[in-house]
């Protein structure tokens, strides 16, 4: 899994500092070098169409790194693995 999260970090995409909710749209706007308002309006228009726009936003939120580089899914999986002890031994 470390390679997966490293690949995501190396993409250069970060959740934006000008965030309203999760910062995903602000991060996409920064990467595309466009005004965040255009990206937000585009996303709202996509939400009006039948399709998984909200699910895609949620997936991006847990996978795209924050400005400091931490990834929500990676943090969640790390916390789960800490709570587990060593497996059964035979």
C-alpha positions, 0 to 999 in steps of 0.5 A: 500500500505504501507504493499506492499512497506514494504514487498519489502523493507524486501526482502533485495534486493536493486538496486546496487551501481555499476549501469550503468542504474537503478542498477537493475542488480547490485542489483541482482548480489549483492543479488546472490553474483555473478559478475555483469558482468555475470548478465549483459551478461545474461540479454543481452542474454535474450534481444535477445530472444523474450520476455518481458525482457525490461518490466521486467527490467523496473518493477524491476526498479520501485519496487526494493528499492535504497540503501537508501530504497526509491522506485520509485513507492512509491515516485510517488504515494505519490506525486500524493496523495499530489496533490489531495485534499479531495474528494467531501463531500455530 
